Amino acid sequence: MAQLTLDLQATLGDFSLQVDDQLQMDGITALFGPSGSGKSTLLRIIAGLETRATGKVAFNGETWQHARMRVPAHVRGATLLFQDVRLFPHLDVGGNLDYAARRAPPSRDGADRHDIIRSLELDNLLDRRTQTLSGGEAQRVAIARALLARPRLLLMDEPLAALDLGRRARLLDRIEELPRRFGIPVLYVTHAIDEVARLADHTVLMQSGRWIARGDTADILERLDLPDLAAGSDTGALLNATVASHDDALALTRLTVGSWTLSVPALNRPAGAEVRLRVRARDVALATERPSAISIRNVLEGRVLEITTDGQSPYAEVLIDVDGSHLRARITRASVAELALVAGSRVYALIKSIALDS
Amino acid sequence: MDFTPIWLTLRLAGLTTAILLVFGTPLAWWLAHSRARAAPAVEALTALPLVLPPTVLGFYLLLLFNPQAGFGAFWLELTGQTLSFSFSGLVVASVLYSLPFVVQPLQTAFQMQGRGPLEAAATLGATPLDAFFTVASPLALRGYLSAAVLGFAHTVGEFGVVLMVGGNIPGRTQVISIAIYEEVETLNYAQAHQWSAILLVFSFLTLLLVYGLNRRSAPRVG
């Protein structure tokens, strides 16, 4: 498993960056935080493009930066996908791919060119000028170009930021399969929580130039002390579910989570398929008795693990265990008092809406 | 009709342009990317020939070329020839005089592309020199065309500096602009007409080429 060691201090204007940690990189690691938290700067430092940071960067035991020594970007083997894409305008699509392929170290393993072109659906684009590509096409070319350089580490800086929703969804599929298909660890910068939930195996939370938490994505997303990061209302929990059956008449799909069943609008997935659900805290209501005569279909029984309140806010965040899976609910403090909720209370979680991540 | 002045002019302009493209490129690159405190001073020095009367430059060059002392003596020692009133001296003078016309279009071209393409090339494994030749230079192609055309044309059109450091020696330093001056002085208007018409048409076609290129490729940049 790849390992990234950072011990960095940087002062850039009135912004200071301080990171001292070691990251086990496996699959996709999200670097998540609000705009201006230093994510992109950190990515540039790791790539070797930022000369203003002091400290240490090491990858798999190889020192990339230490004291005055700085390994130049072109020998690190860390390829950066820029938010503004940066294809070479004087080369066509095929030329851009060749540019990277010709400079890939022959000693390093890499995926087959045809395989890369096929998996990113570029067969029909190879002769096109880069100026004629749509945003999604350009970003796919950039990903293929990065892969052809045979990187040891793939750094992605908000690659979906400039795309519309439909293109985002399609590109997400491609990005999700990168580590598994090509065996390259990915460090993915984003400020969109849905991308984190969808893609990331591990997540690092960043704020004001510091890492404030890191761990499995599911654990990070349900942490109660981090509610303000994603503009407050978007915190939630991830659930791994399995497609159980389809009800064509009602246009519903039934999913199982542990021993519970959830209904969602019909999904185009075969029975047995694994899906990842994101349930936002504000979409979960709580009851102490099983409600009857209610329109909400999805009611799960669980136990309160923890309740967090903030003296200023009218809301409380409640963490609930449902057969080992965790849910978060955002309800008023008044409701907590009225329902006499404490850690250990038995509750029914009423889920108003579920976002499907895959 | 004696074509020697034309041949001499083309040789001078061609050589000057070639030298300027080679040495102007690193200078333009440095000016485009440097954050050094000396950069504005170097930029101002580079632009001086744009505003100085050619006689001022010619005067200082004559002092520099003086075979009795300093650089002029060193050159005489090295080559056995003086720089003043020689073709070599004209080349040195023209390089200085046309410097801004080559450096400024290149500097603008490098500045416009920014660091982005080079950073992308670096993370794909290209060394800085590799990235310069395979990414920065092709992207600055239009700048190179402008620089070459303007440098060449401006050298063809120079008069004052040439007259001061080169004099008027047929076959050695008598370029076309000097030849015209000579013909007018000796009231040989027919020959003056011919030379002038040639220069006029050449200059117009040159500028037409530069502006045509700028207009045609402008929307593609970026």
Interface residues (C-beta under 8 A of the other chain):
Chain A: A47 G48 L49 P72 A73 H74 V75 R76 G77 A78 T79 L80 F82 D84 R86 L87 F88 P89 H90 Y99 A100 R103 A104 P105 Q131 R145 A146 A149 L155
Chain B: G116 P117 E119 A120 A121 A122 T123 L124 G125 A126 T127 P128 D130 A131 T134 V135 P138 L139 L141 R220 G222
